[in-house]
Every structure is written in structure tokens, then in C-alpha cells.
Amino acid sequence: MDALIQTQAELTHEEIRRYSRHLIMPEVGIEGQRRLKAASVLLIGTGGLGSPLALYLAAAGIGRIGLVDYDVVDETNLQRQVIHGQASVGKLKVESARQRMLDINPFLQVDLYNEPLTSANALQLFAPYDVIIDGTDNFPTRYLVNDACVKLGKPNVYGSIFRFEGQVSIFYAKEGPCYRCMFPTPPPPGLVPSCAEGGVLGILPGTVGTLQATEAIKLMLGIGEPLIGKMLLYDATEMSFTRLKVRKDPHCPVCSIPAEQVQLIDYEQFCGMPAHDRSEYKANTNGAAKEQPVQEMTVRELKARLDKGDDVLVLDVRDPHEWQISALDGTLRIPKGQIEAAKNDVLAGRKRREDTVLAQIPDDREVIVHCRSGKRSADSIKFLREVGYTNTLINLAGGILAWADEIDRSMAKY
């Protein structure tokens, strides 16, 4: 396909020296580098994928780069979000990222949008940019990015990561399929855990984010074969790449209709999940607790109940490898996955409740359920309700992270 960027910007003598290794490549040359300087890219997220994207696109000489994020840098980010450092902990991610990008390349315009991406602001944010790059980690935002790109006729350079696996594609309705052609409906809520729940190899976003940056530059320069109509799957454990064909759905509810008819909807309602990890524990907010549709208890309240010797059972639904990092004494430990599998067996009539791991959980006692930060425990309570538990089930707000922050500071956090 032709180069996405047709305009060119003049290069200074300093920029010519800086980009000399590009300029001597015939596929790029002085004309291609001028295209890159004239180009504009909007990065959705400055976390795991956004870090290598921002670093390499800045170094490559993309003239204008916008950053959309409203989180702050946390120590748990530093294992994979390499644009940030220890000195940036507590700072806005967009500010931390801009400082590093301008240190790499001062000849940039870096726009900051310290706000959540929503249906109300997406079109306004996307409009000035040539390429939109999705570096998010949740389904509502992925569907929102897709639909807004289709409506505006912009390419969506997509990437996703989980544990040891990654995906990369370009969803560009003008030239091929959109995200909804491949994934018309989101997975059921809770089926796909977030990176905060399931983990991610720290190096993985570097690989996937760099691939996204490569695809974006190929689009802008019109070189090579972009991943339009193709999905690249990466498995770090096998060091293998697999390419799948993605076909345009002639009945796609978004890209098969005129762009002006595309409507941005409530994507949290559509996906049945929040557009960010509201349940991730933050020491300065109780927003997570208010979002959970189950009864909750603070860690201080639990500590007081335990100190009084109240007859309560604490159920830990994290995975076994997490128990080895830190755990509360005297807890019943059953992973959420086992509870969910047992629930499915009971509801399908394959087993009786008393013949599953659920037999260990009393239905005549108050049970306090906890996980790392509060999401899996809330889900587990819903599972128990579905199979007939009517006793008092309470979610521990903030999970073991809150316990480590407020009750036992000697406890390891992860």
C-alpha cells in the first residue's frame, strides 16, 4: 500500500545527523525521514506496551506523539514499563514518559492527555493524529479504540500481552478487517484475567510493543507488508511466531456500515467489565470498594474482628504460587479457578456441591474472602452465590495488598 503519510517536513542539520542510519537506507532515505517528522501518532497507554512504543517512536523521529494515560507510576510497574524509573514513582505516567522521550529526542512535540479514554472524548482525541496505537490491557478500551478508528478512518495498531504470549495486528477498515471482525463480542467477564491477576513476563511487552512500533512505521512509510488482515501470535516460551489470516466480516456491526453511522456506546456495559482495573488497591482511594456489587470489609475491620476472636473464616482465593510470597495465618486456601470450575460442574449437573472443593467452604458461617487486591475475591463470592450460598460472604477491600500497607508492613508485596 502507499505511504500513509504524504506530507513531508524539513529536517535540520542536527536531525540529519541524528537520523543518519535511517537516511542511508534506500527504503527510508531523506524523503521517508521527512514523512516521519510530519507524522503524528497517538499512544493509548504508557505502561507495558506504551513504554517501548514511546521510546522507539521518539527515537525514530515521529514528529508529534500524543500520550493518553491517567495513572501514576508504581513500583510494580518497573518490572516491565521501562520508560519509567525509580525516580518517577508517584509521578503521572504521561509526565514521566514525556521527560524520557524528550531526553532521547528533543526534536519532538509530545502531547499529554492525563485523562481516561471514553466514548465522550475519543473522537476529539483521535482526530489530530494519523495513527492510533492501542497499548491498553482491557476489552472495553480495545472496542472503543476500534470503533473510534473505524468512524474516523484511522489505522489501529493493536497489541496485547498475557503471561508469555502476545498478539499484534493492524485493524484498518479502509484496507481490511477491524477488531470486531475478529472478535465480534467480548469474552464473558472474568474469563480472561488481567495482567495484575495473571502476571506477565517483564520482557514480553518489550517484544510486542517494538513489533507495534515497527508496524506503525511501515504504515507511515509505505514499506513492506503491514499486518492488515493478519494477526501475529508470539509465544515466548517456544520463541515462536504464528501468522493467522483475519477476514473482513461483511456483516460486521461497525465496519460494514457507513462510517458516519458508527456510534460509540457504553463499552463497560457492552463488555460487562470496567475499562480499567478499579479493584487494584491504591493506598489513597477506596474507589475499588465502591465498585464491587458485594458487601465489603476493610482490612482494619477484619483485624479488629480477628483480635476479638469472632467466629469468621478467611478464605484466600489466590493461586498457590502467590501464597508462597505472602499469606495470612489460619486461612482456608482455595484458588478462584477451582471455585469457578466447581461452580460450573454444579450448575451443569455434573457434580453435587458436596463432591467438589466447595465442600470445604461452610454455608453456615461468616466468610471473609480475599485475594491480592479484591477482584478475584469479589468474583468468587458471586460464584458461591450462584450455587446456593446464602450465608454472609464479605469481600476484603484491597486484599492482601491493603493488609500489607495498613496492618503488617513487614509483609512482602507483589
Legacy VTK file of the C-alpha trace (Angstrom):
# vtk DataFile Version 3.0
C-alpha trace
ASCII
DATASET POLYDATA
POINTS 414 float
0.000 0.000 0.000
1.046 3.631 -0.443
2.673 5.528 2.374
0.088 6.697 4.875
1.979 9.979 5.330
2.155 12.016 2.121
3.369 15.314 3.529
6.979 15.991 4.442
8.653 18.235 6.999
12.063 19.811 6.608
14.959 18.355 8.611
17.546 20.477 10.351
21.249 19.687 10.095
21.086 18.319 13.656
18.216 15.998 12.708
20.031 14.807 9.602
22.971 13.770 11.776
20.663 12.151 14.310
18.787 10.053 11.757
21.785 9.236 9.539
21.314 5.460 9.881
17.798 5.872 8.504
18.847 8.204 5.736
21.342 5.771 4.227
18.640 3.120 3.894
17.027 3.432 0.449
13.684 2.261 1.898
13.651 5.318 4.176
16.052 7.960 2.892
15.665 11.688 3.372
12.123 11.632 1.969
10.978 8.890 4.350
12.501 10.623 7.354
10.699 13.807 6.406
7.473 11.802 6.322
8.149 10.513 9.824
8.749 14.032 11.093
5.449 15.124 9.524
3.612 12.164 11.060
1.566 12.103 14.244
0.840 9.124 16.469
-1.468 8.762 19.477
-0.447 6.148 22.056
-3.245 4.812 24.237
-1.438 3.849 27.431
2.101 4.454 28.688
2.514 1.164 30.508
3.969 -2.153 29.375
3.304 -1.766 25.649
3.340 2.026 25.684
6.868 2.119 27.102
8.746 0.561 24.145
6.345 2.233 21.731
7.065 5.682 23.118
10.805 5.071 23.342
11.290 3.763 19.806
8.843 6.079 18.062
10.514 9.030 19.766
13.947 7.795 18.738
12.732 7.166 15.170
11.760 10.807 14.749
7.954 10.761 14.703
7.261 14.487 14.828
4.206 14.512 17.084
3.319 11.890 19.678
0.290 12.042 21.960
0.106 10.089 25.228
-3.213 9.080 26.802
-2.996 7.781 30.374
-4.155 8.918 33.795
-2.291 6.545 36.089
0.754 7.220 38.240
3.989 5.243 38.283
4.064 2.466 40.872
6.975 0.241 41.854
5.125 -2.795 40.497
5.236 -1.146 37.039
9.018 -1.049 36.849
9.413 -4.756 36.104
8.142 -4.152 32.553
7.329 -0.460 31.992
10.856 0.514 31.049
10.180 4.140 30.146
9.731 4.851 33.860
12.340 4.601 36.621
12.551 4.602 40.387
12.750 8.398 40.428
9.359 8.545 38.680
7.425 6.517 41.283
4.370 8.536 42.285
4.538 10.793 39.227
1.982 10.881 36.419
2.899 8.316 33.792
2.410 10.756 30.947
4.790 13.249 32.576
7.376 10.562 33.302
7.146 9.254 29.731
7.429 12.711 28.149
10.540 13.519 30.171
12.261 10.337 28.978
11.114 10.784 25.356
12.461 14.332 25.155
15.711 13.164 26.699
16.003 10.673 23.829
14.919 13.146 21.172
14.374 16.851 21.892
13.035 17.448 18.352
9.555 16.158 19.246
6.150 17.517 20.088
4.748 15.399 22.919
1.085 15.996 23.777
-0.220 14.836 27.156
-3.768 13.725 27.892
-3.925 12.891 31.581
-7.464 11.551 31.404
-9.289 8.272 30.811
-10.250 7.455 27.245
-14.050 7.418 26.983
-16.764 7.463 24.345
-17.195 11.161 25.107
-13.617 12.223 24.303
-12.249 9.533 21.933
-13.162 11.215 18.639
-11.766 14.560 19.753
-8.525 12.960 20.971
-8.052 10.801 17.863
-8.877 13.427 15.233
-5.481 15.233 15.005
-3.401 12.050 14.675
-2.513 9.892 11.677
-2.087 6.581 13.512
-3.676 5.294 16.716
-1.735 2.666 18.665
-3.544 0.569 21.249
-1.346 -0.225 24.229
-4.181 -0.961 26.647
-4.945 -4.068 28.681
-8.735 -4.222 28.857
-11.561 -5.095 26.491
-13.806 -2.018 26.839
-10.978 0.267 25.718
-9.992 -2.056 22.858
-13.533 -1.990 21.460
-13.717 1.778 21.949
-10.388 2.321 20.151
-11.540 0.106 17.287
-14.912 1.761 16.804
-13.489 5.281 17.002
-10.797 4.385 14.446
-13.400 2.934 12.080
-15.568 6.030 12.405
-12.620 8.343 11.714
-10.984 6.137 9.066
-7.731 5.747 11.008
-5.483 2.670 11.373
-5.440 0.956 14.758
-2.107 -0.714 15.520
-3.154 -3.356 18.013
-1.146 -5.309 20.564
-1.949 -7.409 23.599
0.078 -9.380 26.124
-0.549 -12.015 28.779
1.985 -14.040 30.725
4.263 -15.393 27.938
2.109 -14.662 24.895
1.433 -11.653 22.703
-0.619 -10.585 19.703
-0.016 -7.889 17.085
-2.182 -6.712 14.185
-3.334 -3.645 12.281
-7.062 -3.123 12.192
-7.739 -0.653 9.379
-11.259 -0.734 7.985
-10.270 1.166 4.822
-7.871 -1.605 3.836
-9.072 -4.715 5.678
-10.885 -6.020 8.755
-11.442 -4.237 12.047
-11.095 -5.642 15.565
-14.779 -6.589 15.669
-14.403 -8.692 12.515
-12.137 -10.992 14.525
-13.690 -10.513 17.961
-17.359 -9.579 17.410
-18.200 -9.957 21.090
-16.063 -9.706 24.231
-15.327 -12.754 26.374
-17.525 -13.341 29.422
-16.488 -11.157 32.378
-13.822 -12.834 34.488
-12.842 -15.388 31.838
-9.639 -13.601 30.834
-7.647 -12.375 33.851
-5.800 -9.087 33.707
-2.014 -8.848 33.901
-2.448 -7.776 37.524
-4.183 -11.095 38.193
-2.355 -13.449 35.837
1.057 -11.806 35.564
3.241 -11.047 32.563
6.860 -11.774 31.713
8.561 -8.406 32.020
10.344 -8.724 28.672
7.181 -9.630 26.738
5.767 -6.093 26.317
9.169 -5.008 25.008
8.912 -7.548 22.204
5.274 -6.874 21.367
5.498 -3.097 21.731
8.532 -2.987 19.454
6.625 -5.006 16.854
3.772 -2.499 17.071
6.216 0.376 16.565
7.638 -1.418 13.525
4.190 -1.846 12.007
3.336 1.799 12.618
6.493 2.998 10.860
5.886 0.625 7.937
2.429 2.131 7.548
3.725 5.676 7.612
6.486 4.976 5.090
4.532 2.576 2.892
7.207 -0.135 3.040
6.994 -3.888 3.462
3.842 -5.861 4.113
1.866 -4.481 7.065
-0.176 -6.779 9.298
-3.503 -5.696 7.814
-5.758 -8.740 7.622
-3.236 -10.757 9.628
-2.715 -11.486 13.308
0.797 -12.261 14.553
0.911 -14.562 17.577
4.066 -14.700 19.684
4.904 -17.398 22.240
7.955 -16.518 24.310
8.244 -19.993 25.854
8.784 -21.552 22.423
10.207 -18.405 20.784
7.702 -18.966 18.003
5.688 -16.686 15.744
2.463 -17.708 14.008
0.554 -15.636 11.454
-3.199 -16.017 11.096
-5.405 -14.569 8.395
-8.173 -12.264 9.568
-11.017 -11.814 7.110
-13.273 -8.800 6.864
-16.756 -9.658 8.074
-19.307 -8.405 5.514
-21.843 -8.267 8.352
-19.594 -6.558 10.898
-21.785 -4.235 13.013
-19.143 -1.493 12.796
-17.011 -1.597 9.645
-19.726 -2.885 7.289
-21.845 0.239 7.739
-21.113 3.838 6.641
-18.597 5.429 8.988
-20.930 8.279 9.865
-23.415 5.753 11.242
-20.928 4.236 13.698
-21.948 5.116 17.230
-19.688 4.970 20.274
-21.530 3.104 23.011
-21.098 2.348 26.709
-18.239 -0.131 26.344
-18.085 -1.048 30.010
-21.703 -2.162 29.804
-21.051 -3.912 26.466
-18.122 -5.882 27.922
-19.546 -6.305 31.422
-16.310 -5.092 32.989
-14.578 -1.831 33.845
-12.294 -0.081 31.388
-9.515 -0.073 33.963
-8.560 -2.115 36.998
-10.728 -0.332 39.504
-10.177 -3.119 42.015
-6.408 -2.650 42.048
-5.630 -1.478 45.578
-4.464 2.105 45.941
-3.436 3.366 49.358
-5.131 6.726 48.779
-8.521 5.617 47.438
-11.461 3.407 48.246
-12.828 3.606 44.702
-12.408 -0.142 44.302
-14.641 -0.948 47.212
-17.468 1.217 45.891
-17.425 -0.510 42.526
-17.875 -4.056 43.800
-21.526 -5.208 43.931
-20.873 -7.282 47.041
-20.596 -6.494 50.731
-17.089 -5.408 51.681
-14.954 -5.038 54.770
-11.758 -3.066 55.300
-8.575 -4.718 56.500
-8.778 -2.743 59.750
-12.254 -4.090 60.377
-11.055 -7.641 59.725
-8.092 -7.161 62.073
-10.435 -5.981 64.828
-12.746 -8.967 64.278
-9.850 -11.428 64.411
-8.392 -9.782 67.526
-11.776 -10.162 69.255
-11.864 -13.841 68.340
-15.040 -13.595 66.266
-16.139 -16.793 64.542
-15.227 -15.848 60.996
-13.480 -17.852 58.300
-10.979 -16.137 55.997
-10.871 -17.650 52.509
-7.831 -16.906 50.311
-8.655 -17.417 46.603
-5.225 -16.564 45.158
-3.103 -19.123 43.324
-0.655 -21.364 45.225
2.472 -19.570 43.993
1.078 -16.351 45.485
0.668 -17.965 48.894
4.408 -18.574 48.908
5.040 -14.836 48.628
2.785 -13.729 51.474
-0.274 -15.073 53.269
-2.424 -14.557 56.339
-2.197 -17.228 59.026
-5.097 -19.589 59.540
-6.801 -19.040 56.213
-8.647 -21.571 54.071
-6.909 -21.538 50.687
-8.796 -22.470 47.516
-7.837 -20.780 44.207
-10.537 -18.868 42.374
-10.081 -21.121 39.342
-11.014 -24.200 41.384
-14.062 -22.433 42.826
-15.208 -21.405 39.360
-14.665 -24.913 37.942
-16.641 -26.405 40.813
-19.423 -23.877 40.270
-19.611 -24.822 36.594
-19.752 -28.539 37.448
-22.557 -27.976 39.933
-24.620 -25.771 37.628
-24.175 -28.221 34.748
-25.333 -31.089 36.943
-22.055 -32.975 36.628
-21.372 -32.946 40.380
-23.042 -32.180 43.652
-21.697 -29.256 45.622
-20.531 -31.508 48.447
-18.453 -33.534 45.976
-16.309 -30.542 44.961
-13.812 -28.232 46.679
-16.831 -26.190 47.733
-17.438 -28.735 50.460
-14.595 -27.063 52.376
-16.443 -23.741 52.474
-19.131 -23.625 55.167
-22.597 -22.290 54.356
-23.491 -21.572 57.979
-20.596 -19.255 58.924
-19.487 -15.770 58.056
-16.780 -15.997 55.393
-14.364 -13.195 54.544
-12.916 -13.724 51.059
-9.679 -12.123 49.903
-7.218 -12.168 47.020
-4.380 -9.847 46.031
-6.410 -6.688 45.527
-10.132 -7.500 45.627
-11.222 -8.519 42.112
-10.897 -12.301 42.241
-12.418 -12.439 45.703
-15.470 -10.474 44.541
-15.852 -12.849 41.587
-15.539 -15.851 43.892
-18.344 -14.546 46.092
-20.571 -14.295 43.026
-19.722 -17.899 42.131
-20.653 -19.069 45.615
-23.948 -17.196 45.454
-24.744 -18.904 42.144
-24.500 -22.356 43.739
-26.712 -21.530 46.684
-24.581 -19.997 49.433
-26.848 -17.720 51.496
-24.590 -17.107 54.486
-22.695 -13.868 54.954
-19.920 -13.590 52.363
-17.780 -10.461 52.589
-15.094 -9.245 50.207
-11.894 -7.898 51.786
-11.406 -4.493 50.150
-7.901 -4.076 48.787
-6.960 -7.691 49.529
-3.592 -8.651 50.883
-2.031 -5.515 49.394
-4.149 -3.414 51.738
-3.236 -5.707 54.649
0.462 -5.211 53.896
0.036 -1.431 53.702
-2.207 -0.883 56.703
-1.746 -3.812 59.091
1.571 -5.603 58.578
4.204 -3.514 56.814
6.713 -6.355 57.135
4.637 -8.437 54.710
6.017 -8.787 51.164
4.013 -7.022 48.431
3.890 -8.086 44.788
LINES 1 415
414 0 1 2 3 4 5 6 7 8 9 10 11 12 13 14 15 16 17 18 19 20 21 22 23 24 25 26 27 28 29 30 31 32 33 34 35 36 37 38 39 40 41 42 43 44 45 46 47 48 49 50 51 52 53 54 55 56 57 58 59 60 61 62 63 64 65 66 67 68 69 70 71 72 73 74 75 76 77 78 79 80 81 82 83 84 85 86 87 88 89 90 91 92 93 94 95 96 97 98 99 100 101 102 103 104 105 106 107 108 109 110 111 112 113 114 115 116 117 118 119 120 121 122 123 124 125 126 127 128 129 130 131 132 133 134 135 136 137 138 139 140 141 142 143 144 145 146 147 148 149 150 151 152 153 154 155 156 157 158 159 160 161 162 163 164 165 166 167 168 169 170 171 172 173 174 175 176 177 178 179 180 181 182 183 184 185 186 187 188 189 190 191 192 193 194 195 196 197 198 199 200 201 202 203 204 205 206 207 208 209 210 211 212 213 214 215 216 217 218 219 220 221 222 223 224 225 226 227 228 229 230 231 232 233 234 235 236 237 238 239 240 241 242 243 244 245 246 247 248 249 250 251 252 253 254 255 256 257 258 259 260 261 262 263 264 265 266 267 268 269 270 271 272 273 274 275 276 277 278 279 280 281 282 283 284 285 286 287 288 289 290 291 292 293 294 295 296 297 298 299 300 301 302 303 304 305 306 307 308 309 310 311 312 313 314 315 316 317 318 319 320 321 322 323 324 325 326 327 328 329 330 331 332 333 334 335 336 337 338 339 340 341 342 343 344 345 346 347 348 349 350 351 352 353 354 355 356 357 358 359 360 361 362 363 364 365 366 367 368 369 370 371 372 373 374 375 376 377 378 379 380 381 382 383 384 385 386 387 388 389 390 391 392 393 394 395 396 397 398 399 400 401 402 403 404 405 406 407 408 409 410 411 412 413
